[in-house]
Amino acid sequence: MKIYNFDLLAYPHVPPQAPRTPVPSSYFDPIKGAQNYREHLDEMAYCEELGFEGVVFNEHHYSAYGTMPSPNLIAAALSQRTSRIKIGVLGAILPLRYHPVRVAEEYAMIDCLSGGRLIAGFVRGIPAEYVWYGVNPTESRERFEEAYQLIMTAWSRPVWSHEGKFFQLKDCALWPRPLQQPHPPIWIAARSAESVEWCARRRLPIAQVYQTTSQIEDTFNYYRKCAGDQGWEAPPNDFILCRHIYVGESDQKARATAEPALRYFFTVYNRGFNDAINERAADQHLLLAAPTTERSFNYFREGNR
């Protein structure tokens, strides 16, 4: 088992009375925001001293839930403050990126800057971000799969062309190339059956973030089945699980410290994302209005399904 630190870089100063969605940018204090970036970078760098395998962070837009619209900037900064830990971007929202070649170029550059420590993650994003970006969500899978294939081609061939539905390129050569050859390790955030099947066909590790225990069990078991159907057995490191963890002297003390932060986190999550789609719809484990309920807090505890 390998242990990573996953950081969303949430903005911790949104007051309860702030509008639900969109949250006006006037609630972002640049001075506090700059301090928040410094503190998170310090924590990420400290993970190397603590012995973590790596640090992982993601991409989000238009929300205090995740203030990393360009996670590659964090990755580049962290590459110069550390020497050992893996640097995981989970990941580039391929359907919303202007061009997948930019993703291939920047990931290759980060891999060189870090001395070959990048984990290249790819995700499809969440529906709210498609609404805000004005991208048709029904094209999400097609855009993702074409962008992924284009990136793989760019990383693996000295000169290449691409003729697809969304991108057409002729006689291109990617500069720079990744230090890790043929490319950095790849992680994919996969929830749907179609995404799991797609990953299994390509032998790509799958990541599960904020799913119930039963959902994760079902997804991982299905991934094993799909891998078996393809004639291979998925190794343990192909199963990536994200959980909130806080260690205290006792359950009571741990809860007293962690619960306020977890309440804030889920409240900001809903204010930024779920409301943008439907104010009356939310995942079963998240609450649309503060304070967080007992059910929400216990959602990820051991034994809950």
N, C-alpha and C positions, 0 to 999 in steps of 0.2 A: 504494500500500500504506500502511495505517495501523497503527502499532505501539501496542499497549496493554500495560499491566502487569496480569497476572491473579494475584490473591492469594487463597489459600484460608484464610489465617490459621490455619495448623496450630499446635498446641501442641507446643513442641519438647522437652519434658522427661519424656516417658513412658519409663520404664526398660525394658530388654529383658525383665526378669522379670515384668512386669505381666501379669495375666490377659489372655487373647486377646479375649474378648467375653462380656459387656460389660466394658469397662474401668471399674473402680470410680471414682467421682468423687473419692475420696480421693487419687487420683494427680494431681488438679488442685490446684496450689498457687495460691491466689488472688493472692498477692503477685507470683509469677512471671507469672501470667496477666495481671494488670493491666499489668505491664511489657511483656509481649508485645503487648498491644493498643496501648500507647503507641508502641512501636517500629514496628509495622506502619502505624499512622496517620502517623507521621513519614515512613516510606518512601513511602507513597502520596502525601503532599503533596510530597515531593521529586521525584516523577515529573513534576510540572508544570515545575519548574526544569530538569529534564533534557530536556524537549521531547517527552515521550510524548503521544500523542493523548488518552489517557485511562487510567483505572484501572478494572478490572473485578473483582468478587468475587461470591461465591455464598452459598447457604444450605445448611447441613448441621446434623444433629442427633445427639446421643448419641455424639459421637466427637471425639478429639483431632485427627483429620484436618482438620476444619474447625470452628473455634470461633466461627462466625457464625450462631447460630440466628436472629438478626434482622439481616440485612445492611442493612436500612433504617436502623438506628442508625448503622452505619459510614458509610453514604451521607450521612446528615444531618450527622454530624460533619465529614466531608470537605468537604461543601459550604461550610462556614464557614472552612475552612483553605486553600481554593484559589479561583481566579477564572476559569480558562480550561479546564482539562482536563475531558473528559467523565467522567461518573460512571456506570458500568455495574453494574447488579445482575443477575447471570446465575446463577440468577434466583430469583424467587419460586416455591416448589414449590406450584403451585396446588391439586393434589388433597389436600394435607395442610393447607392454610390453612383456618382456621375459616370465613372468609367472603371471597369475592373482592371484595366492596365495600371491605373494609378495604385490600386490595391497591391498588385503584383510588384510594382516598383518600390512602394514604400515598405512593404513587408521585407523585400530583399535588402533594402537599405538598413532597416532595423536589425536584420539578422547579421549583417556585416558589422554594424556599430557595436552590437552586443557580443561579438565573437562567437556567433552561432548558437544563441540561447533562445531564439524566438520560437514560440508555439503559435502557429497561424490558425486562428479560429475564424469560422464563417457562420453567419446566422442569417435568418430571414427577417428578423425584427418582429415587432408587434403591430397589430392593426392600427392603433392610434397614430403611429408614426407615418403610416401610409396616408392617413387622412390629412395630417399636417403637411406632408410633402407633396400632396396632390398626385400620388402615384396610385394607379389602379391596383388594389390588392389581389384581384383575380389573376394578375400577371406575376405574382410573387414567385411562385415555384419555377415558372419558365425563366424568369430573369435570373433567379439564383443559380439554376443549373447551367444556364448558358455562361454566366459570369464565371462560375467555378471552372468550367471546362476551358474557358479562355485563359484563365490564370494558370492552370496546369500546363497548357500548351506553351504559354510565354515562359514558364520556368524550365521547361524540358527541351525546347528546341532552339538552336542558335538563330535561325531565321524562320519566321512563320507567317501564316495568313489565317484569317478567320472570316467565315461567311455565315452569319446567324440571323435570327429574327430581329435582334436588338442592336447588334454590333457587326460592322463590316470593316475589316482591316486587311491590308495587303503588304507583304514583304516588310515585316516588322522584326526588330531585334531588341530584346529587353536589356536595358542597362540600369542599375547593376544587376548581377545575379546573386541569389542567396548563397551564403557561406555553406550552409548545410545542403548537401546534394543528395538526391535531385531537388529537394525542397525541404523546408522546415516541417516538423511534425504538424499534422492537421487535426483539429478538433471541430466537431460539428454539433451545434445545439439542435437536437431532434426530438420532437414530441409526437408528431402524427405517424401513423403506420406507413404512409408513403415515404416520409423522410427516413424512418428507420430502415425500410427496405432499400432505399437509395444508398444509405451509408453502408449497409451490409454488402451490397454488390461491389462497393469500392474499398471495402475493408477499412473504413474510417471510424475512429472512436466517436462515441456519442456522449453528449453531456446533458444532464438533467438538472434543471435549476428550479427550485421552489415548487416541486411536484409533491403530491402526497406519497407516503410510503408505498401504498398499494399501486399507485400509478407508476412509480419508478420500478417496482418489482415487475409489473406487467410489461413495461417498455423494455426493460433489460432482458426479460425472458423471451420476448418476441424478437429482440435483436439476436439472441443466441440461436433461436430457431431459424431466423433468416440466414445467419452465417452458416449454420449447418446445411441449409438447403443449397447454399453456394459452395459447399464442400470444404469449409474451413471452420476452425474453432476460435471464437473471440477470446483473446487473452485478458487477464484481469485489468490491465491498464487501459483497455478500450472502454471501460465503464467509468464515466466521470460523474460524480455526484456532488452537488452543492448543498450545504446545510449551514444554518446559523448555529454557531457554537460559542458558548461562554463557559469558562471553567471557574468555579468558585469553591470556597471552603465547604459549602453545603448547598443543597438545592435551594434553600430559602434565601441565602445570601446571593447566590448566583441569580436567582430570579429577581430579587430586589434591584440588582444592578442592571440586568439585561432588559427587563420588561419595558422600562420607559423608552429605551432606544428602539426596541422592536415595535412598540406601538407607533412611534413616530415614523419608522420606516414604512410600515404597511399603510399608514394614513397617507403619506406622501406618494406612495406607489399608486394608490387608488385615485388620489386627486389628479395626478399627472396623466394616467393612462386609461384606466377603465372608464372614467367618466366621459372621456372623449368619444367613446363609442356608444355607450348607453348608460345613463346615470342610474338606471334601475338594475343593471346587470353587473355582476361581479363574480370572480372565482369563489368557490364555496369556502375557501379558507381565508379570504380577505374581507375586510369590513369597509363599507363605503363611508362610514361616519365614525369619528373618534368618540369615545375611547375604544381601543381594541377589546374584544370580548375574551372571556376565558377560552372559548373554543378556538379563537384565532391564535392566542398565545400558545396553546397546547398542540396546535396543528402539527408541528414538526417534532414533537417529543417522541421518544422511543416507544414503540408499541402501537402508536396511533396509525390507523389505516383510513 
